[in-house]
Amino acid sequence: MARHAAVPAMDRRSVRLRRTRRRSRIAALGLAALLAASAAVPLAILRPWETPRYTAFDTTTAVSRASLTEASRSESRATPSSGSWFLGSDIDPDAKLTVREADNKTVQALINGRDEASVPAGFDPDHADGDTGNAYEFSQCTWWAYVRRHQLGLPAGSHMGNGADWADTARRLGYWVDFTPRVGDVICFARGQYGSDATYGHVGIVENVGADGSITTSECGSAYDGKPFSRTFTAEQASQLQFIHY
């Protein structure tokens, strides 16, 4: 039987050296991957522009025109002062002595209730609303914003432009627009903001404002076949958005 030739000592040292170098490279790559993963965690938590998770919009629990106006009426009732006058059985003792009128009765309820302390000086609740019917393409974000605003009894124009244009168009028509969210508002996303289209921007509706300042939305898009979805934005994220009230 033939015997294997012995491997020279220099060759054995070369083999060991190559193995050692290979192990070192593997260990270095593993350490680099671990450090990269550790660094990514706080970035994912802290960056305010991260896109929120999409969920289906629950129409069964959504705010309605009646609940929006009733909540506002409840807030508008004055707290009686000490002592009382008898005003007769047909008088509501909690009724306000003066009511600011508006053609749109949902708007009237809001400016005399929920939003009374915040309405800008000189605001005209009967400004032109630009509404001649829903002129937006079915399932687009603008189509849904128009539909949902009318469900809530709030005004929306028919030719407000692309989503990114709505805030400026609304201001020109006389709408009250600012950076403070309220239930029922149109949310205006700038081009490319929070995943909106880089050319057209986006709009949605505020469905809820949390105690922590976060907002929950209803939104739609051409790919959703008229079925709205919902997202939740933190207070920090919401502060970067514009809101059309009425």
C-alpha positions as CSV (number, residue, x, y, z in Angstrom):
1,M,0.0,0.0,0.0
2,A,1.3,3.4,-0.9
3,R,1.9,5.8,1.9
4,H,0.9,9.5,1.8
5,A,3.8,11.9,1.7
6,A,4.2,14.1,4.8
7,V,3.1,17.7,4.4
8,P,6.0,20.0,4.8
9,A,6.1,22.1,8.0
10,M,5.9,25.4,6.1
11,D,2.7,24.2,4.3
12,R,1.0,23.2,7.7
13,R,1.8,26.7,9.1
14,S,0.3,28.3,6.0
15,V,-2.9,26.3,6.4
16,R,-3.2,27.3,10.0
17,L,-2.6,30.9,9.2
18,R,-5.3,30.9,6.5
19,R,-7.8,29.3,8.9
20,T,-7.0,31.9,11.5
21,R,-7.4,34.8,9.1
22,R,-10.8,33.3,7.9
23,R,-12.1,33.1,11.4
24,S,-11.0,36.7,12.1
25,R,-12.9,38.0,9.0
26,I,-16.0,36.1,10.0
27,A,-15.9,37.5,13.5
28,A,-15.4,41.0,12.2
29,L,-18.3,40.7,9.8
30,G,-20.5,39.5,12.6
31,L,-19.5,42.3,14.9
32,A,-20.2,44.9,12.2
33,A,-23.7,43.5,11.6
34,L,-24.4,43.5,15.3
35,L,-23.4,47.2,15.6
36,A,-25.4,48.2,12.6
37,A,-28.5,46.5,14.0
38,S,-28.0,48.2,17.4
39,A,-27.6,51.6,15.8
40,A,-30.8,51.1,13.7
41,V,-33.1,50.6,16.7
42,P,-33.0,54.2,18.1
43,L,-33.3,55.6,14.6
44,A,-36.5,53.7,14.0
45,I,-37.9,54.9,17.2
46,L,-36.9,58.6,17.0
47,R,-37.3,59.6,13.4
48,P,-40.6,61.5,13.2
49,W,-41.0,60.9,9.4
50,E,-41.4,57.2,9.7
51,T,-44.6,56.1,7.8
52,P,-47.4,54.9,10.2
53,R,-49.0,51.5,9.8
54,Y,-52.0,51.3,7.5
55,T,-55.3,49.7,8.9
56,A,-58.8,49.5,7.6
57,F,-61.1,52.4,8.4
58,D,-63.8,51.2,10.8
59,T,-67.0,52.9,9.6
60,T,-69.0,51.3,12.4
61,T,-67.3,53.4,15.1
62,A,-66.5,56.5,13.1
63,V,-67.6,59.9,14.2
64,S,-70.9,61.1,12.6
65,R,-72.4,64.5,11.9
66,A,-74.8,64.0,14.8
67,S,-72.1,63.0,17.3
68,L,-69.8,65.9,16.2
69,T,-72.5,68.6,16.6
70,E,-73.9,67.1,19.8
71,A,-70.5,67.0,21.4
72,S,-70.0,70.6,20.4
73,R,-73.4,71.6,21.8
74,S,-72.5,70.0,25.1
75,E,-69.3,72.0,25.4
76,S,-71.2,75.2,24.6
77,R,-73.5,75.0,27.6
78,A,-72.5,77.7,30.1
79,T,-71.9,76.8,33.7
80,P,-74.6,78.5,35.8
81,S,-73.3,81.0,38.3
82,S,-74.2,81.0,42.0
83,G,-77.8,82.0,42.6
84,S,-80.5,81.7,39.9
85,W,-83.4,83.5,38.3
86,F,-86.7,81.9,37.5
87,L,-87.1,82.3,33.7
88,G,-90.0,80.0,33.1
89,S,-90.4,76.4,32.3
90,D,-89.7,76.8,28.5
91,I,-86.2,78.4,29.0
92,D,-83.1,76.3,28.9
93,P,-81.0,77.6,31.9
94,D,-77.8,76.4,30.2
95,A,-78.5,78.1,26.9
96,K,-76.1,80.9,25.7
97,L,-77.5,84.4,25.6
98,T,-75.9,85.0,22.2
99,V,-75.3,82.6,19.3
100,R,-73.0,83.3,16.4
101,E,-75.0,82.4,13.2
102,A,-73.7,80.4,10.2
103,D,-75.5,79.1,7.2
104,N,-73.9,75.7,7.8
105,K,-75.4,74.4,11.0
106,T,-72.5,72.0,11.8
107,V,-70.2,75.0,11.5
108,Q,-72.5,77.0,13.7
109,A,-72.5,74.3,16.4
110,L,-68.7,74.2,16.3
111,I,-68.0,78.0,16.4
112,N,-70.4,78.3,19.4
113,G,-69.1,75.2,21.1
114,R,-66.0,73.2,20.7
115,D,-64.0,75.9,18.8
116,E,-65.5,79.0,20.3
117,A,-62.3,80.1,22.1
118,S,-60.1,79.4,19.1
119,V,-61.9,80.9,16.1
120,P,-59.7,83.6,14.6
121,A,-60.7,87.2,14.8
122,G,-62.6,88.3,11.7
123,F,-63.3,84.8,10.5
124,D,-66.4,84.6,8.3
125,P,-68.2,81.3,8.7
126,D,-70.2,82.0,5.6
127,H,-67.2,82.4,3.3
128,A,-67.3,80.9,-0.2
129,D,-66.8,77.2,0.1
130,G,-66.2,76.5,-3.6
131,D,-68.6,73.6,-3.6
132,T,-70.5,72.7,-6.8
133,G,-70.5,68.9,-6.4
134,N,-67.9,66.1,-6.1
135,A,-65.7,66.7,-9.2
136,Y,-62.9,64.4,-8.0
137,E,-62.0,61.0,-9.6
138,F,-63.4,58.0,-7.7
139,S,-61.2,56.6,-5.0
140,Q,-58.7,59.4,-5.1
141,C,-57.7,60.9,-1.8
142,T,-59.4,64.2,-2.8
143,W,-62.6,62.2,-3.7
144,W,-62.7,60.7,-0.2
145,A,-62.0,64.0,1.6
146,Y,-64.9,65.6,-0.2
147,V,-67.2,62.6,0.6
148,R,-66.3,62.4,4.2
149,R,-66.6,66.1,4.8
150,H,-70.1,66.0,3.5
151,Q,-70.9,63.0,5.7
152,L,-69.9,65.2,8.6
153,G,-71.8,68.2,7.4
154,L,-68.6,70.2,6.8
155,P,-67.8,72.2,3.7
156,A,-65.3,71.1,1.0
157,G,-64.6,72.7,-2.4
158,S,-65.0,70.9,-5.7
159,H,-61.8,72.2,-7.4
160,M,-59.3,72.5,-4.6
161,G,-56.5,71.1,-6.7
162,N,-54.1,68.3,-5.9
163,G,-53.8,67.2,-2.3
164,A,-50.7,69.4,-1.7
165,D,-52.7,72.4,-3.0
166,W,-55.7,72.2,-0.7
167,A,-54.4,74.3,2.2
168,D,-53.5,77.3,0.0
169,T,-56.7,77.0,-2.0
170,A,-58.8,76.8,1.2
171,R,-57.1,80.0,2.6
172,R,-57.9,81.9,-0.6
173,L,-61.6,80.9,-0.2
174,G,-61.6,82.0,3.4
175,Y,-61.4,78.7,5.2
176,W,-59.8,78.6,8.6
177,V,-56.5,76.7,8.2
178,D,-53.8,76.2,10.8
179,F,-51.5,73.5,12.3
180,T,-53.9,72.4,15.1
181,P,-55.9,69.2,14.4
182,R,-59.6,68.9,15.2
183,V,-62.0,66.1,14.5
184,G,-63.4,66.4,11.0
185,D,-60.6,68.5,9.6
186,V,-59.0,68.0,6.2
187,I,-55.4,67.0,6.7
188,C,-53.0,68.4,4.1
189,F,-49.9,66.5,3.3
190,A,-47.1,68.3,1.4
191,R,-45.5,66.6,-1.6
192,G,-43.6,63.5,-0.4
193,Q,-44.6,64.0,3.2
194,Y,-45.2,60.8,5.2
195,G,-45.3,58.7,2.1
196,S,-47.6,61.0,0.0
197,D,-47.1,61.3,-3.7
198,A,-44.0,63.3,-4.6
199,T,-45.9,65.2,-7.3
200,Y,-49.4,65.5,-6.0
201,G,-49.3,65.4,-2.2
202,H,-52.2,63.9,-0.3
203,V,-55.3,64.8,1.8
204,G,-57.1,62.8,4.5
205,I,-59.6,63.5,7.4
206,V,-59.0,63.7,11.1
207,E,-61.2,61.0,12.8
208,N,-59.8,61.3,16.3
209,V,-57.4,63.5,18.3
210,G,-55.9,61.6,21.3
211,A,-55.2,63.0,24.7
212,D,-51.5,62.8,23.8
213,G,-52.0,64.9,20.7
214,S,-51.8,62.0,18.3
215,I,-54.3,61.8,15.4
216,T,-56.1,59.0,13.7
217,T,-57.2,59.5,10.1
218,S,-59.4,58.2,7.3
219,E,-57.8,58.3,3.9
220,C,-58.2,56.8,0.4
221,G,-56.2,56.4,-2.8
222,S,-56.6,55.2,-6.3
223,A,-55.4,51.7,-5.4
224,Y,-58.0,51.2,-2.7
225,D,-61.2,51.1,-4.9
226,G,-63.0,53.5,-2.7
227,K,-62.4,51.6,0.5
228,P,-60.8,54.1,3.0
229,F,-57.9,53.1,5.3
230,S,-56.7,54.6,8.6
231,R,-53.3,55.7,10.0
232,T,-52.2,57.1,13.4
233,F,-49.7,59.9,13.6
234,T,-47.9,61.0,16.8
235,A,-48.3,64.5,18.1
236,E,-44.8,65.3,16.8
237,Q,-45.7,64.1,13.3
238,A,-49.1,65.9,13.3
239,S,-47.4,69.2,14.2
240,Q,-45.8,69.1,10.7
241,L,-49.2,69.0,8.9
242,Q,-51.7,71.6,8.0
243,F,-55.4,71.3,8.8
244,I,-58.5,72.8,7.1
245,H,-61.2,73.3,9.7
246,Y,-64.2,75.0,7.8
